[in-house]
Amino acid sequence: MDFSFTPEEERFRAELRAFLAGQLPEGWADREFLGDVRPEERAEMARFMNKALADKNWLAMAWPKEYGGLDTPQITQAIFTDETAYTRMPGGGGTGVAWVGPALMQFGNEAQRRLYLPRIAQGEDTWSALYTEPGSGSDLASIQTRAVRDGDEYVINGVKIFAAGAQEASMGWLAARTDPHAPKHRGISNLIVPMDAPGITVRPMESMDGGRNLNEVFFENVRVSTENLVGQENRGWYQVMTTLDLERSGVSAYSHAKRNIERLVAAAKDEASLIKNNPSARYELADRWIELQVGYNVAYRVPQLQEQGLIPNHEASVSKLYGSELTQRVATTGMHLLGPAAQLAPGSPYARLGGAFSQAYLEAVSATIAAGTSE
């Protein structure tokens, strides 16, 4: 099997790199790595980049032209995700492009596709996935948020948790129980919910690494039209499983790992005592780099299958499992290489690499839980 990219794909990668270099402030990725970007600045930059990308129809380039895309191969979209993640570019379509759009194309009706897909492709709407609940994480089929049909509306009550980006999202992609008497896998439906609907309250949560991108979302008698039902009522579980494949298949975990390994290699070259004090770290770095190349091959297999019209179910799960555990191994290698001072947080004058790897280590803890546990 030939794992190399075509000349056309390499030309697009070069064009994209040049574009990102011209749009992002100098040193942006390093500032993100060091935690030196304020949330307001990141949000503003995300809006700026989404507008710039939408002007080139690059946000959802693999989508059909009639929905705002360029009808490019799926591998081109994967290259886009790879490069933008490597530069830590904010924005880029997020859940709307990676998850909601493909789900609407597969399960939504034509009216929904024509209403929502162009808005996602132009960066007009941002989306948050509303699946997990306080008592329903890994066992997602046990969700208790209810959507009760009342005429031509659903009335929603319940709580969602760990909703990434919900504090800024304009739209929500909700899984709710529409038949409480059915077996738990058969009574769930998918609904589109405007996040400004009366009765919705979003409460930010601080994660253990200090981030504030996760949220609790409370629904109190929230009403949405039955036209917001996606696919068949009570068949949402099967749709959720398909869309989770889309979330899990991303190449971004490997892009972030690559950048972090490169930083560790550069630190080892700049300060010879790091390897001298911990000789085994040299072999750890080599192992991480080899694992990274394996991971890239696994991740890029997913868009190849999508291009053939196949659903990469187990392949996406393999990519997610391998990528999340590699994320943890890279963080651990960073702690080994940098020594005890790597535990110091940003702001300490004695912190290694600005304390970024202490943050990376804390952030990596959830990698094997988010989007599905390794177990």
Secondary structure, 3 states (H helix, E strand, C coil): CCCCCCHHHHHHHHHHHHHHHHHCCCCHHHHHHCCCCCHHHHHHHHHHHHHHHHHCCCCCCCCCHHHCCCCCCHHHHHHHHHHHHHCCCCCCCHHHHHHHHHHHHHHCCHHHHHHHHHHHHCCCCCEEEECCECCECCCHHHCCCEEEEECCEEEEEEEECCCCCCCCCCEEEEEEECCCCCCCCCCEEEEEEECCCCCEEEEEECCCCCCCCEEEEEEEEEEEEHHHEECCCCCHHHHHHHHHHHHHCCCHHHHHHHHHHHHHHHHHHHCCHHHHHCCHHHHHHHHHHHHHHHHHHHHHHHHHHHHCCCCCHHHHHHHHHHHHHHHHHHHHHHHHHHCHHHHCCCCCCCCHHHHHHHHHHHHHHHHHCCCCCCC
